[in-house]
């Protein structure tokens, strides 16, 4: 009986430019994404008589609406095989955080199912399934960093930027990605908030979704500015559509101390994680 587990890593958008709305209702984007190998959900696959899906997080649905289950159904349809396996998802990456947790879970599910079925589908077929399931999902089928264009499904692998030591901070609320894009055209900047590119190690950190998200969720704008004012952080930005804001840390900074200060001054219930972005081999 085959049984194995795979990690589904989170991601950060180091750049995210929105180029305009497409005829299909999505938005044309250009984004540089990197993975966070130290922050990952864990998915266990075990051969079984029937399909079963479980998740350790009470606030994550375990029915057909879950992206893992959607990935299973899409794989079954494309491969022409029933997926007789038990899939157990251990959530570590918070949802609604702009970290790609659900997308990574779906992509990792496709990879795991393909392994269970002796690699029945090729890379191109997996990419097609992933792109139909969600714009971010194809990125998680590859290793390393990538420039993603189209609605996010066109993947161009690139050398990973120099590894960055980052602190992630997320308040208790989530941000709905469709709402962020819906508000992109009509939203306005908040005076006094830094939206422009931040040059760091050859990368221009910039996120066009900060404008619509900050206008609705002003706490995230305040969090970013609080981080930018700290001597420990040369740069700070929202990831994806939020609600996570990440800060790049200077050498020698104690991330836990900085996170504790953020909780004390801004939000006592804030989640945090600190670690390194993925680097090239």
N, C-alpha and C positions, 0 to 999 in steps of 0.2 A: 504494500500500500504506500503510494507516494504521499509524503507530507513534508512541507517546507514553509518557511516564512520569508517574506520580502519586505524591505523598508520602502515607504512612500514619502520621500523628502519634501519639505516645504520649499518655497521659492521666494526670491525678492525680485522686484522690478527695479533695476538701477536707473533705467530711463523708460519713460512711457509717454509717447507723443500720440495725440489723437489727430488724425488728418482730415476727418470729415465723416459724414454719414453716408452709408452705402445704399444702393437700391433695395437690398434685401433686408434693410432695417438695422443691420449691425453697423458698427463704426470701423473705419479703416484705421489701423494703429501701426506703430513702429516701436517695438520695445526690446530692450536688452534684459534678459532674465538669467539669473544664476540660482543654483540650488543651495540649500542649507542642509548638508548631509547630517549634521548633528541634531536636527529637529525633524523628526519623521514619525509618521504613523507606522504601525507594524501590521501586516496582513498575513495570516496563516492559512495555507491551503492544504486540505486533506481530502484524499479520494473517499467517496462515500456512495451509498446506494441512490441517494437523491440529493437535490440541491438544498443547502441550508445556509443562511447568512445571519450572523450575530455581530453585535457591536457593544463595546463596553460603556459607551457614552449614552446616558439616558436621553439627552436632548437631540440625538441623531436618529432619524427614522431608519427602521430596519425593514421597510417594505419596498415595493417596486419603485418608489420615488427616490430611493438612494442611488447615487451614481454608481456605486459598486454593483448593485443589482442590475441597473441599466446596462452596465458594461457586460455583465454576464449574458443578458438577453441578446445584446448586439453581437457578442461573440458566437453564441449558439446559432444565430441566424446566418452569420457570414460563413461559419465553418461547417454548418450543417450537422452539428453534433449536440446532444444534450450534455449539459455540464453537471455531471454527477460528482459533486464535491461539497465539502463544508468550508465556508470562508468565514474567518473570524477577524474582525477589524478592531484593533486597539488604537483609539484616537489619542493623539498627543498634540497634533497641530490644531489650534482653535479654528472653528469655522466662522465664516463672515469676517475674516481677518485680512483678506488681501494676500494670503500666503499660499493659495492654491491647494489647500488640503484635500478638498473633495476631488479636484481634477487629478491630483497625484494618486489618490486612491483608485480612481477609475483606470488610469493608465497602468498602474501596477497590477490591478486586477486582470487587465488584458494580457500583460506579460506573464502573469502567473498561470492563467488559463492556457496560454499557448504552450507553456512549459509542461503543464499537465497533459496536454494533447499532442505531445511530441512535435511541437513547433509546426503545427498544421498550416498556420497562416504566415505569410511573408511580411516583411517590414512594411511594404507599401499598403498591404491589406489592413494591417493593424493601424497604420496612420489614417487611413480612410475612415475606419470605425471610430477612432479617437476624435477626428475632426467633426464627425457627425454628432458625437456626444457632447462636445463642448470646445470652445475656442482655445482654452489653455491646455487641454489634455494632451495633444501631440508632443508638446515640449517635454513632458515627463516620460516619453518613450525613449528618449535619447539620454546619454550621459553628457555632462558638461554644460557650458553656457550656450545660449543661442540668441540670435536676433530673430524676432518673430514679427511677421508682417501679415497683411491681409486683415482678417478679423482676429489674428493671433495664431492661426493654424498653419501658416507657411513658415517652416522652420529652417533657419540657416545656422548650422553649428558654427561657433566662433571660439577662438581660444579664450579660456576663462580669464577675466581680469585678475590682477593681483588679489590675493585673498584679503578680505577686509574683516576686521574684528568688529562685530556689531552687537548692539543692544536693541531688542525688540520690545516695544511697550504697546499693550492693547487694553483699552478700557472695556468695561463689561458689555457695552453695546456693539452691535454688528452693523455693517454697511451693505446694503443690497447693490450688487454690481449693476443690474439694469437701471436702477434709479440714478446711480452716479452718471452713467452715460446719457440717460434721458435729460439730465439737467446740464449737460456739458455746454450746449449751445447758448442757453439763456442765463447762465450763472455769471456772477460778477466777483471780482477779487475783493477781499477784505482789506481795507487800508492798514498799512503797517505790517502786513504778513509777507514774508519772503517767498515768492513763487519761482523766481528765476533759477537758471542752472547753477549748480555748485560744482566747481571743478575740483576733482580729487583723483590723484594717481592716473591721470589720462582719461578719466570718465567724467562726463557732464551729468551729474545726478539731476534729474528733472522729471516731474510727474504732472501731466496735464489734467489729471483727474482731481488734483488737490483743489482746484478752483471750485468745481461743483460740490465736492464733498465737504470742504471747509465751510462753504456758505451755509450748508444745512447742519453740519456738526461742528460748531465753532470750537468745541473742546479740543478737537484734533489740531486745529490751527494753533491753539494756545500751547498744546503739548509740543508741537514742532518748534515753536519759538522759544519755549522754555529750554529745550535741548540745545538749540543754536546759541543760546546765551551762556551755556556752560563751557568752561574752559576744557572740559574733558572730551568734548565732541566737536570735531572740525566740520561735520556735516550731519544733517538730519533730513528725513523725507518720509512721506507716506508710501507704503508699498501697495501697488495695484490700486484697487478701489477702497482700500482701508478695511477695517479700522486700525490696522497696525501702523505705527510710526516707528521707523528704525533710525538709530544714530550710529554713525561710525565712531569708534572709540580710539583715542590716542593710546600710545604704548603706556603700559603701567597703570591704566585706570582700572579700578575695582568696579566691575559692572554691577555687582549686587548692591554696593553702596549707592551708586547712582540711581538704580531702580528703587531702592528704599527711599531716597530723597524725592523721587517723582511721586511715589505713593503718599509720602507725608505731606507734600505741598499741593498735589493735584488731585489724586484719586486713590484712596486707600485700597480699593479692590482691583487695581490694575494688574494684569498678567504680564510677566516678563520672561524673556529668554535671552541668553547671551552666548555667542559662539562665533565661528568663522564661516564666511562664504566659501563655496567650493573653489579650488584652485586647479590649474592645469597640472596634469601628471608630470 
